[in-house]
Amino acid sequence: MSRSLFVLQGGGPTAVINATLVGVAEHASCHFDHLFGLPHSFEGEDEKGVLDLTDLMKNGPRTDALDKLLRTPGSVLGSSRKKVEEQDLERVLNLMQKAGSDALIGIGGNGTMVALNMLSEYAKTKSQDIQVIGAPKTVDNDLPGVHVAPGYGSAARFIAMAVRDYDRDFRAMSTFDDVTILETMGRNTGWIAAASILLKEDGSAPDIVLLPENPFDEKTFLQEVHAQHQEKGRVFIVVNEMLNSLDGGLVGEKFQDGPVDSLGRKMYSLSLGTGNYLTHRIWNELGLQTRCLRPGSLGRALSCCVSEPDRELAFGAGKAAVEAFENSGDQAQMVTIDEKLEFGTQNIHPLVNGSRPLPEKYLLRETFGVSDQFVEYAKPLIGHISPLY
């Protein structure tokens, strides 16, 4: 009997999310006869939006098309941040039913896993038996049940290289630039900002790393900036896009003017930004010339900064998602990744509302820094980087 598999990509793309799709496509032929993609995840407006990806299925040597897809950034199926509603779940179930499919893989992060769990539960109310598997990805590295998320290694590599290389530019301008602030992605967790220290040497950047896991004291921060400028003549600061203040609010919240997304979350990346807020505070309080860098989504989009270990992990997550159908039952499952970077599965439901902040052992709270234990964890994830002169 012919069997079909559906696949979608959700949330913010990563530089290696398509490698997970390749892992799905290459191994689907062992279990399925057809492969269909859902463009823009759950966001389609009609029942015609299905891509036939069967030609990508390959049981044998990798095709040229798959090899190119493996190295292509962005989400080739298109993505979505739409808040999933009942009509969206019904549409996807109808598409699967018409194609004779009872299996779906969703490649995504926290929001995608929530939507996959909703789809699984909704199908039960309609007495429709389907198997749903989540393949993890997120540059934020904050997905519970995943020791290292596919996508993080490449984002970490970008930030580590950006800080190291721009620091050389900054040193050259040290006679007329005082402070540089680089703002990273990360929302509620500081995994990306922490990666800024992975290529740090004695005396090099960053000098200060500001993480949401370490509540921010503006007075102490300004004192530290002043002291370091007095000592070195320049200060390089890395800040997460969102910081928690000592009173439990968000740093510079009144300064932000960005919109909110479909889930009601303020989009700091589209506002003036935490980095710019700190730039103004340093100038107003210390009189130091300060430059703010906001690479934003570039940090997840550049194929030239892909980490090979990250690409391999992403590919493996796709393969593991296909293999998970053998034991998934009627509960939505997510592919997990343990400390040895080995794949397993776990019921999605306990994971969907959680987040994974930086653990205490990675924080140097008194010095606005990150510990050597974090370097031991993260440096292997960014792959080989040639040293500078």
DOSEDO-497903 format. One line per field, with one value per residue: x, y, z of N, C-alpha, C in turn. Coordinates in pm, whole numbers, plus 50000, padded with zeros to 5 digits. Layout:
BEGIN
n_X <- c(X,...)
n_Y <- c(Y,...)
n_Z <- c(Z,...)
ca_X <- c(X,...)
ca_Y <- c(Y,...)
ca_Z <- c(Z,...)
c_X <- c(X,...)
c_Y <- c(Y,...)
c_Z <- c(Z,...)
***
This chain:
BEGIN
n_X <- c(50085,50059,50232,50239,50437,50423,50586,50702,50839,50903,50889,51171,51414,51720,52073,52107,51870,51762,51925,51825,51584,51690,51794,51552,51440,51627,51610,51347,51261,51297,51079,50852,50648,50587,50659,50554,50551,50455,50397,50504,50432,50175,50033,49897,49632,49448,49345,49518,49782,50027,50342,50492,50742,50856,51046,51280,51337,51566,51725,52021,52325,52383,52198,52269,52093,52003,52246,52302,52080,52137,52329,52212,52093,51819,51464,51355,51099,50955,50843,50676,50525,50276,50001,49861,49540,49216,49106,49334,49452,49255,49268,49525,49493,49295,49435,49629,49466,49349,49572,49620,49779,49924,50123,50347,50616,50747,50972,51129,51123,51040,50775,50683,50678,50476,50258,50261,50195,49938,49816,49829,49666,49427,49363,49291,49047,48897,48892,49095,49369,49694,50052,50287,50589,50842,51119,51399,51504,51672,51820,51843,51890,51739,51559,51382,51491,51684,52020,52200,52088,52014,52125,52210,52494,52596,52499,52631,52894,52899,52866,53090,53300,53235,53269,53542,53665,53567,53669,53936,53913,53808,54018,54196,54073,54098,54186,53984,53733,53541,53367,53222,52920,52774,52481,52305,52090,51840,51630,51481,51691,52048,52226,52339,52464,52650,52825,53000,53244,53398,53622,53790,54088,54365,54317,54161,53841,53520,53477,53277,52989,52650,52376,52044,51999,52139,52049,52024,52210,52212,52365,52595,52690,52756,52960,53149,53199,53317,53548,53684,53732,53902,54122,54190,54130,53938,53623,53456,53141,52905,52567,52265,51957,51739,51720,51697,51593,51685,51451,51272,51158,51203,51507,51536,51276,51078,51197,51170,51005,50892,50677,50432,50435,50236,50188,50177,50416,50658,50849,51159,51369,51284,51262,51401,51595,51789,52067,52102,51973,52153,52371,52295,52273,52539,52669,52531,52579,52853,52988,53119,53215,53013,52942,52687,52624,52409,52357,52144,51918,52111,52289,52193,52170,52379,52547,52821,52911,52845,52862,53027,52998,52746,52583,52597,52471,52214,52132,52135,51925,51703,51711,51677,51419,51261,51311,51191,50923,50876,50835,50655,50380,50054,50102,50230,50569,50902,51221,51501,51820,52107,52377,52588,52543,52367,52073,51731,51389,51105,50795,50618,50450,50524,50725,50649,50586,50810,51144,51499,51726,52060,52262,52354,52626,52756,52770,52932,52869,52958,53135,53031,53058,53137,53174,53460,53363,53145,53277,53402,53176,53062,53254,53338,53116,53119,53295,53606,53811,54024,54319,54406,54657)
n_Y <- c(49880,50220,50489,50815,51099,51403,51724,52014,52345,52563,52882,53106,53090,52893,52873,52612,52472,52360,52145,51962,51904,51774,51549,51430,51381,51208,50978,50912,50743,50486,50426,50549,50628,50862,51215,51515,51870,52136,52452,52743,52645,52619,52823,52847,52945,52807,52487,52394,52430,52247,52099,51872,51673,51439,51370,51440,51240,50988,50687,50601,50717,51066,51315,51585,51797,51761,51792,52061,52173,52098,52282,52525,52824,52966,52883,52648,52562,52774,52969,53035,53238,53235,53242,52948,52833,52669,52639,52626,52389,52211,52245,52140,51874,51794,51816,51618,51395,51382,51320,51071,51041,50971,51074,51320,51547,51811,52070,52269,52520,52620,52734,52593,52332,52353,52394,52152,51972,52061,51993,51713,51655,51768,51608,51372,51441,51439,51180,51090,50912,50994,51030,51235,51406,51603,51778,51921,52265,52570,52884,53008,52816,52726,52520,52289,51960,51930,51916,52047,52260,52214,52458,52640,52618,52737,53000,53074,53055,53264,53493,53469,53499,53751,53923,53880,53962,54222,54345,54379,54583,54778,54821,54946,55189,55307,55553,55730,55611,55508,55316,55009,54848,54539,54396,54098,53836,53643,53669,53560,53423,53380,53239,53288,53540,53470,53315,53494,53495,53288,53295,53453,53606,53689,54018,54077,54133,54003,54269,54304,54113,54096,53934,53792,53615,53713,53947,54295,54567,54893,55105,54979,54869,55098,55202,55000,55014,55268,55223,55025,55162,55359,55204,55062,55221,55167,54994,54694,54572,54313,54248,54083,54078,54124,54222,54149,54354,54460,54501,54327,54394,54478,54587,54916,54923,55120,55257,55115,55072,54889,54665,54408,54049,53778,53627,53800,53897,54144,54275,54312,54315,54469,54714,55015,54904,54728,54757,55011,55165,55136,55256,55527,55576,55543,55748,55975,55960,55909,56035,55914,55823,55613,55321,55130,54803,54605,54319,54142,53933,53853,53700,53442,53375,53358,53167,53143,53134,52896,52631,52327,52102,52173,52159,51885,51790,51894,51760,51498,51519,51529,51272,51117,51195,51073,50804,50790,50736,50467,50400,50582,50587,50712,50957,51286,51328,51447,51482,51428,51546,51441,51486,51359,51406,51233,51094,51079,51022,51199,51255,51530,51696,51760,51943,52170,52423,52517,52654,52691,52823,52968,52771,52809,52752,52851,53122,53426,53618,53845,53980,54046,53840,53523,53177,52947,52692,52715,52765,52517,52367,52493,52558,52336,52325,52519,52461,52441,52731,52944,53087,53436,53682)
n_Z <- c(50000,49912,50071,50211,50305,50480,50508,50681,50736,51002,51183,51253,50995,50969,50899,50833,50816,50588,50550,50728,50602,50379,50508,50581,50324,50202,50355,50366,50164,50248,50396,50294,50005,49877,49902,50040,50056,50275,50191,50360,50607,50844,50733,50491,50266,50119,49986,49798,49814,49807,49779,49564,49655,49589,49400,49522,49697,49766,49747,49774,49611,49676,49510,49276,49311,49578,49709,49661,49792,50053,50120,50112,50252,50453,50444,50234,50186,50267,50548,50865,51118,51216,51443,51522,51437,51474,51216,51061,51142,51061,50784,50722,50802,50621,50379,50417,50438,50181,50033,50117,50344,50661,50815,50938,50939,51122,51097,51319,51586,51921,51888,51663,51761,51948,51774,51633,51834,51887,51643,51649,51873,51787,51568,51696,51805,51581,51515,51352,51262,51294,51266,51418,51401,51544,51426,51561,51552,51607,51624,51863,52056,52269,52312,52501,52595,52409,52376,52211,51967,51624,51399,51588,51612,51377,51395,51628,51537,51350,51520,51688,51502,51395,51615,51676,51431,51383,51602,51534,51346,51514,51693,51521,51497,51741,51828,51788,51824,52097,52224,52128,52058,52008,51913,51961,51827,52009,52190,52475,52590,52635,52466,52208,52235,52429,52282,52173,52300,52211,52045,52179,52298,52520,52616,52396,52227,52342,52587,52770,52833,52799,52928,52925,53131,53341,53552,53482,53598,53567,53673,53780,53546,53387,53541,53510,53234,53221,53381,53234,52998,53086,53147,52906,52688,52505,52464,52411,52375,52404,52360,52438,52251,52418,52756,53102,53365,53701,53843,53736,53495,53144,53005,52893,52798,52756,52560,52332,52019,51853,51657,51750,51726,51580,51801,52003,52104,52168,51907,51928,51752,51544,51649,51801,51963,52214,52214,52096,52287,52506,52388,52379,52655,52744,52603,52703,52981,53015,52814,52602,52275,52094,51912,51759,51654,51464,51348,51327,51152,50971,51106,51102,50842,50658,50428,50410,50666,50779,51009,50985,51167,51265,51037,50987,51217,51182,50948,51047,51230,51063,50946,51180,51247,51050,51108,51354,51324,51343,51609,51716,51779,51881,51990,51960,51881,51956,51814,52009,52137,52289,52535,52415,52158,52042,51897,52002,52103,52232,52399,52275,52426,52709,52658,52523,52632,52749,52809,52759,52940,52969,53178,53527,53566,53346,53371,53460,53692,53834,53674,53428,53237,53070,53137,53133,53114,52946,52706,52663,52614,52382,52184,52016,51850,51653,51454,51262,51262,51102,51246,51314,51216)
ca_X <- c(50000,50138,50228,50292,50486,50420,50692,50693,50942,50837,50970,51283,51505,51860,52161,52115,51740,51740,51998,51730,51493,51765,51795,51419,51420,51714,51576,51204,51235,51299,50952,50741,50650,50572,50694,50487,50584,50353,50459,50475,50385,50029,49980,49828,49495,49358,49383,49595,49922,50111,50452,50533,50887,50892,51169,51397,51361,51674,51785,52145,52413,52313,52186,52322,51991,52007,52372,52284,51985,52209,52416,52132,52030,51677,51373,51314,50953,50889,50818,50561,50513,50133,49938,49781,49401,49148,49090,49463,49468,49161,49320,49636,49438,49227,49537,49688,49367,49336,49692,49633,49893,49899,50251,50394,50734,50760,51106,51112,51158,50938,50642,50645,50646,50341,50161,50256,50119,49798,49767,49811,49550,49307,49334,49222,48906,48833,48910,49188,49495,49814,50176,50349,50725,50909,51265,51434,51596,51659,51948,51844,51940,51664,51453,51398,51510,51787,52146,52246,51987,52060,52111,52284,52637,52628,52475,52741,53014,52889,52890,53229,53385,53202,53333,53687,53711,53539,53760,54056,53873,53789,54151,54254,54007,54096,54214,53865,53614,53558,53288,53142,52819,52717,52358,52278,51959,51834,51507,51482,51807,52171,52319,52411,52554,52760,52919,53093,53374,53458,53752,53854,54222,54398,54312,54074,53697,53448,53514,53157,52882,52526,52287,51918,52005,52208,51975,52109,52218,52266,52468,52717,52736,52821,53086,53241,53240,53411,53674,53755,53780,54017,54233,54227,54106,53826,53541,53371,53031,52808,52442,52150,51853,51654,51785,51610,51640,51678,51313,51190,51114,51301,51593,51503,51145,51009,51272,51138,50885,50864,50545,50424,50407,50103,50176,50172,50549,50718,50958,51270,51457,51229,51253,51529,51687,51859,52200,52093,51941,52277,52456,52253,52305,52684,52701,52475,52634,52999,53043,53205,53163,52971,52887,52605,52614,52293,52350,52011,51899,52233,52357,52142,52138,52494,52601,52966,52942,52789,52947,53009,52933,52605,52516,52586,52369,52083,52102,52103,51792,51605,51713,51619,51275,51200,51321,51107,50788,50865,50793,50594,50245,49958,50141,50330,50702,51006,51356,51586,51964,52166,52509,52680,52488,52294,51931,51627,51257,51030,50663,50628,50364,50590,50830,50602,50577,50933,51257,51622,51822,52197,52272,52434,52770,52811,52762,53022,52776,53022,53225,52964,53130,53092,53275,53534,53279,53067,53368,53416,53051,53021,53357,53334,52997,53134,53384,53740,53825,54167,54361,54453,54794)
ca_Y <- c(50000,50343,50573,50948,51177,51548,51792,52160,52419,52673,52974,53171,52997,52888,52848,52468,52406,52279,52019,51871,51859,51675,51426,51369,51335,51096,50857,50883,50636,50357,50407,50615,50629,51000,51320,51640,51983,52237,52584,52837,52575,52616,52954,52845,52996,52720,52346,52357,52462,52133,52077,51733,51664,51298,51358,51458,51116,50917,50576,50576,50834,51195,51385,51721,51885,51749,51847,52207,52205,52078,52397,52646,52879,52997,52768,52634,52546,52891,52950,53108,53260,53253,53174,52843,52825,52544,52631,52587,52247,52139,52249,52046,51738,51767,51794,51487,51292,51372,51257,50939,51046,50972,51104,51456,51596,51955,52113,52401,52544,52612,52758,52484,52215,52378,52372,52008,51908,52096,51914,51576,51650,51798,51489,51274,51482,51408,51035,51072,50859,51044,51034,51367,51410,51732,51780,52048,52367,52706,52950,53051,52704,52726,52420,52183,51826,51933,51965,52143,52268,52243,52600,52721,52619,52834,53134,53097,53077,53400,53593,53458,53558,53893,53993,53873,54038,54364,54395,54427,54713,54868,54858,55041,55318,55332,55692,55815,55538,55468,55199,54939,54755,54448,54335,53968,53774,53556,53691,53546,53349,53442,53143,53347,53643,53403,53263,53600,53477,53161,53320,53557,53586,53791,54156,54097,54144,54115,54307,54290,54037,54117,53822,53803,53530,53790,54073,54408,54682,54996,55183,54897,54857,55222,55209,54905,55070,55377,55167,54957,55262,55422,55110,55016,55321,55122,54890,54620,54515,54230,54247,54012,54172,54156,54208,54163,54450,54413,54510,54227,54439,54467,54704,55006,54887,55240,55306,55032,55114,54788,54601,54276,53945,53718,53567,53908,53926,54263,54238,54402,54323,54571,54838,55084,54802,54739,54810,55156,55223,55144,55355,55659,55589,55561,55882,56077,55953,55902,56118,55833,55797,55473,55271,55010,54713,54517,54232,54082,53805,53812,53600,53308,53365,53356,53033,53145,53117,52770,52536,52191,52018,52212,52103,51740,51769,51923,51648,51384,51537,51489,51126,51064,51219,50967,50677,50796,50688,50326,50381,50705,50569,50818,51080,51365,51310,51536,51427,51487,51535,51438,51545,51292,51440,51118,51127,50997,51086,51225,51314,51675,51771,51823,52034,52277,52554,52543,52719,52640,52933,52932,52727,52893,52724,52923,53266,53496,53727,53965,54045,54056,53749,53386,53090,52854,52574,52739,52748,52373,52321,52552,52576,52231,52337,52620,52412,52498,52868,52973,53199,53558,53726)
ca_Z <- c(50000,49901,50190,50184,50418,50470,50583,50683,50809,51072,51262,51186,50930,51010,50785,50805,50827,50468,50568,50793,50496,50301,50588,50565,50186,50169,50429,50356,50067,50318,50468,50227,49858,49829,49997,50008,50140,50302,50183,50468,50726,50863,50696,50362,50266,50045,49995,49680,49836,49844,49686,49549,49671,49574,49320,49610,49771,49700,49821,49701,49610,49684,49382,49272,49368,49723,49756,49663,49898,50179,50146,50087,50373,50443,50445,50094,50183,50324,50690,50919,51263,51240,51554,51459,51482,51436,51071,51003,51171,50975,50648,50708,50809,50494,50277,50442,50408,50036,49979,50177,50435,50805,50877,50914,51011,51131,51133,51379,51725,52025,51835,51573,51842,52003,51666,51603,51942,51863,51530,51695,51961,51708,51486,51781,51819,51453,51495,51240,51314,51227,51341,51405,51455,51538,51409,51625,51499,51654,51649,52003,52135,52394,52304,52600,52541,52305,52432,52110,51862,51489,51370,51685,51586,51271,51451,51722,51456,51295,51624,51732,51398,51382,51726,51658,51316,51399,51705,51464,51291,51628,51742,51427,51515,51885,51860,51775,51868,52237,52263,52028,52110,51910,51963,51900,51843,52125,52266,52620,52637,52590,52406,52096,52288,52500,52183,52135,52366,52170,51983,52261,52350,52620,52571,52280,52254,52402,52723,52852,52768,52874,52901,52998,53252,53444,53561,53445,53687,53479,53742,53784,53407,53345,53615,53448,53105,53250,53431,53126,52903,53149,53144,52772,52586,52422,52528,52317,52452,52334,52437,52384,52206,52532,52886,53218,53464,53840,53894,53669,53364,53035,52995,52783,52742,52710,52444,52217,51947,51752,51658,51812,51628,51591,51933,52101,52157,52109,51816,51956,51635,51455,51725,51812,52011,52341,52187,52077,52418,52583,52321,52427,52797,52758,52556,52793,53116,53018,52709,52516,52141,52096,51786,51778,51539,51479,51231,51319,51085,50899,51187,51077,50701,50569,50401,50428,50808,50828,51080,50934,51268,51273,50920,51009,51320,51121,50860,51133,51291,50963,50938,51303,51245,50968,51181,51473,51296,51377,51748,51766,51830,51848,52057,51888,51935,51909,51815,52112,52115,52422,52550,52323,52027,51992,51879,52062,52088,52355,52378,52263,52518,52825,52616,52435,52695,52823,52746,52818,52955,53004,53317,53617,53554,53232,53397,53552,53723,53888,53578,53298,53151,53044,53195,53049,53093,52825,52591,52644,52553,52254,52080,51913,51765,51549,51351,51255,51216,51091,51331,51250,51243)
c_X <- c(50088,50122,50298,50332,50475,50533,50671,50812,50877,50934,51082,51375,51641,51943,52163,51980,51711,51819,51910,51630,51562,51772,51663,51406,51502,51671,51429,51176,51237,51163,50830,50759,50643,50609,50630,50528,50468,50418,50411,50399,50232,49960,49904,49682,49398,49410,49461,49745,50005,50218,50487,50686,50940,51022,51295,51432,51465,51730,51911,52232,52334,52312,52246,52223,51993,52136,52366,52190,52050,52284,52344,52070,51885,51594,51314,51164,50879,50851,50699,50577,50365,50088,49837,49642,49337,49135,49220,49488,49378,49211,49431,49586,49368,49327,49601,49592,49351,49455,49712,49749,49849,50025,50298,50517,50734,50900,51096,51154,51038,50797,50593,50606,50509,50236,50148,50177,49970,49739,49739,49685,49420,49267,49258,49074,48828,48844,48996,49324,49612,49934,50246,50485,50781,51059,51315,51525,51569,51797,51959,51893,51864,51553,51476,51411,51619,51913,52209,52142,52053,52028,52193,52432,52677,52605,52587,52871,53014,52925,53035,53322,53360,53272,53485,53733,53684,53628,53890,54030,53865,53924,54216,54196,54011,54130,54092,53734,53637,53492,53219,53045,52769,52598,52329,52130,51959,51707,51528,51603,51933,52271,52401,52510,52674,52866,53020,53231,53453,53593,53831,53994,54251,54396,54219,53927,53635,53498,53399,53054,52758,52423,52157,51915,52072,52142,52067,52096,52287,52378,52601,52776,52811,52954,53192,53289,53343,53547,53753,53807,53902,54141,54282,54212,53993,53752,53453,53267,52944,52683,52338,52041,51754,51732,51681,51672,51624,51536,51218,51136,51221,51379,51556,51368,51070,51074,51232,51008,50845,50723,50547,50393,50270,50080,50177,50306,50605,50840,51071,51362,51411,51208,51389,51636,51757,51998,52200,52057,52068,52373,52424,52290,52455,52725,52654,52542,52787,53065,53135,53139,53137,52903,52808,52594,52497,52281,52217,52010,52017,52302,52305,52130,52257,52550,52752,53006,52885,52897,52921,52952,52784,52526,52495,52479,52229,52040,52061,51967,51682,51596,51646,51468,51203,51200,51229,50966,50769,50809,50713,50454,50154,49988,50245,50464,50796,51139,51436,51732,52031,52309,52613,52640,52427,52144,51842,51493,51193,50895,50676,50561,50437,50690,50777,50600,50704,51035,51382,51724,51963,52202,52369,52584,52835,52819,52872,52951,52847,53100,53162,53032,53065,53206,53346,53454,53191,53153,53386,53293,53037,53128,53358,53219,53018,53231,53518,53736,53974,54204,54408,54598,54802)
c_Y <- c(50125,50429,50704,51017,51325,51607,51942,52216,52540,52760,53037,53069,52994,52864,52701,52398,52321,52149,51916,51818,51755,51542,51352,51306,51211,50966,50822,50765,50498,50324,50458,50610,50769,51097,51450,51748,52078,52375,52676,52771,52572,52739,52956,52887,52908,52578,52300,52370,52347,52116,51928,51727,51522,51280,51377,51331,51034,50810,50534,50699,50965,51263,51525,51819,51881,51807,51999,52248,52194,52204,52530,52697,52916,52870,52752,52615,52673,52863,53034,53128,53278,53179,53075,52836,52697,52530,52589,52438,52164,52134,52146,51902,51700,51739,51656,51376,51273,51302,51115,50929,51045,51009,51244,51483,51747,51991,52254,52406,52537,52629,52648,52361,52231,52347,52224,51933,51937,52012,51771,51560,51676,51678,51384,51311,51453,51259,51004,51030,50912,51033,51166,51364,51550,51713,51915,52136,52497,52766,52991,52942,52686,52620,52311,52046,51818,51995,52068,52145,52289,52389,52686,52730,52721,52977,53171,53127,53220,53504,53589,53525,53709,53974,53994,53966,54187,54425,54445,54564,54817,54913,54962,55180,55365,55476,55782,55743,55486,55334,55142,54845,54670,54378,54205,53933,53689,53565,53671,53474,53401,53350,53206,53453,53580,53353,53368,53580,53359,53178,53427,53513,53696,53930,54182,54103,54005,54144,54287,54212,54046,54014,53838,53718,53601,53927,54195,54523,54794,55076,55107,54884,54981,55241,55118,54956,55181,55322,55100,55055,55335,55334,55083,55120,55285,55011,54828,54542,54430,54221,54163,54111,54209,54130,54225,54260,54394,54413,54413,54269,54414,54598,54786,54983,55008,55298,55233,55079,55013,54733,54473,54174,53883,53651,53672,53946,54050,54223,54339,54419,54430,54703,54908,54996,54834,54798,54960,55229,55241,55245,55495,55679,55614,55702,55989,56079,55962,55988,56044,55808,55648,55436,55143,54932,54617,54427,54161,53947,53762,53698,53459,53279,53343,53215,53027,53125,52987,52686,52396,52096,52047,52153,51952,51708,51790,51810,51526,51395,51500,51338,51066,51084,51113,50835,50673,50743,50542,50304,50498,50686,50685,50949,51153,51352,51418,51463,51501,51465,51544,51495,51481,51317,51318,51149,51028,51063,51102,51282,51466,51747,51833,51932,52165,52415,52592,52620,52673,52754,52880,52887,52814,52873,52798,53074,53312,53626,53857,54044,54063,53964,53613,53292,53003,52727,52591,52720,52600,52314,52365,52555,52463,52247,52430,52577,52483,52640,52901,53093,53319,53585,53784)
c_Z <- c(50000,50026,50162,50314,50385,50553,50573,50760,50873,51150,51182,51121,51000,50886,50745,50812,50704,50472,50639,50692,50408,50377,50581,50427,50155,50238,50423,50265,50131,50381,50391,50075,49800,49941,49950,50107,50156,50298,50297,50584,50733,50804,50564,50374,50189,50055,49873,49702,49888,49736,49682,49548,49648,49496,49404,49687,49696,49792,49744,49705,49606,49549,49392,49335,49521,49780,49762,49775,50035,50219,50122,50216,50349,50452,50307,50081,50225,50468,50735,51069,51303,51365,51498,51523,51428,51286,51003,51024,51079,50831,50628,50713,50679,50382,50293,50403,50257,49972,50034,50274,50580,50882,50838,51000,51006,51177,51191,51524,51817,51970,51743,51653,51908,51897,51631,51709,51925,51751,51572,51781,51884,51623,51567,51796,51692,51418,51373,51297,51232,51322,51313,51474,51439,51525,51459,51540,51575,51677,51796,52099,52267,52400,52408,52533,52436,52363,52341,51999,51727,51453,51464,51651,51481,51319,51549,51646,51399,51401,51671,51631,51383,51491,51708,51546,51330,51507,51643,51402,51402,51684,51651,51445,51660,51922,51848,51801,52008,52269,52140,52100,51994,51973,51888,51908,51969,52207,52416,52676,52569,52524,52293,52146,52358,52403,52138,52197,52308,52100,52059,52306,52451,52557,52454,52323,52270,52544,52820,52771,52856,52830,52979,53125,53369,53455,53556,53545,53609,53545,53744,53644,53363,53417,53552,53313,53126,53292,53319,53022,52958,53136,53002,52663,52491,52497,52421,52399,52360,52420,52364,52347,52315,52660,52996,53318,53604,53894,53824,53535,53259,53023,52872,52723,52686,52584,52317,52151,51840,51762,51739,51704,51654,51726,52043,52160,52088,52028,51832,51835,51536,51528,51724,51873,52141,52322,52169,52206,52501,52521,52371,52573,52818,52714,52655,52929,53118,52911,52614,52381,52126,51965,51815,51648,51564,51356,51216,51249,50999,50974,51168,50928,50609,50552,50422,50574,50865,50895,51027,51039,51282,51157,50936,51112,51263,51028,50942,51198,51193,50948,51060,51306,51163,51044,51301,51449,51337,51517,51804,51823,51794,51919,51973,51958,51880,51915,51921,52077,52252,52421,52459,52178,51959,51994,51951,52033,52224,52317,52375,52379,52637,52787,52560,52501,52771,52743,52820,52827,52978,53149,53397,53597,53438,53256,53491,53590,53763,53784,53439,53197,53138,53081,53092,53023,52970,52701,52560,52577,52408,52147,51977,51814,51648,51439,51351,51199,51215,51178,51250,51286,51383)
***
